[in-house]
Amino acid sequence: RDAAWLKDWVATEWSQRYAGNTAVQNGLNTHFERLLKQPFIYPLNEQLVAQARQVLRSESLANVVYRMLREQARSLPEYRLSQH
């Protein structure tokens, strides 16, 4: 695992999710850093990892973006033109 990449990615996610709340961001980043220092005791199934990577790479960027937008839209409040 690439700890530096994971820390950067998670920090970016939390800075967006908890924008303006540096105390929460710092607490989560500290906790995540401690978590990454723990040994990963479970053996990886390299064949399964390679298979999953192949499946993920086969999906087009357009499909990935559409799926992400669709998932995010599920949390939006219902909108009806007749109510506006």
N, C-alpha and C positions, 0 to 999 in steps of 0.2 A: 504494500500500500504506500502511496505517496502522501506522507503526513503533511508536508508543506502545501501541496495542492488542496488537500482536504480542508486544512485550516483556512486557507484563503477562500475557498468556495463557501464554506459554512459561514465565515465571517461576513461575506458579501450578502448571503441570504438573510442573516440576522440583522444586518444593517438596514436592509430594505424592509423586513418584517417589523422590526422594532425601531424604526426611524425616530430619532430624537430622544430615545431612551438608552443613553450610553451605559447606565448602570446595569441594565438587563443584558445588553450586548456584551459588556465586559465579563459579567458573571457567566454567561453561556460560553464565551470563548475560553475562559479559564477552565471551566468544567470540561469542555471538549478537549483542550490540550492535555489535561490530566488523563482523560479517557484514552487518548492516543498513545500515551506513555505505557499503558498496560499491554502486556503481551497478548497476541492473538493466538489463543491455544487451539483453535479448531483447524484441522487440516483442510486445505482448499482442494476441491475436486477440479483439477486443471482442465480436464476434458469438458466438464460441464461449463466452466467459466469460458472456455474457448467457444463452445457452442452458443452460449448466451451472447457473447460479443458479436458473433457472426449474425445472429438474428437481429440484434440492435443495429448493426451497420447496414442491414438490408432494407431498413425502413427509410423512406425518403424524408428529406428535411421538411418538405411541405406537410407530410402526414404527422411528423413529430410536432410541428408548430400547431397544426390544427387540433391535435389531441390535447395538447397543453392548454390551448385557449378554451376548448370545450370543457375541460375539467375545471378551469378557473371560473368559467361562466356559470357553473352549477351553484356556486356560492353567491351569485348576485340575486338581489330581490326580484321577484316576478314583476314584469313590466307589461302593462296593457295600454294600448293607444287610447282605448275608450275611457280610461281613467285620467287622461291628461289633456 
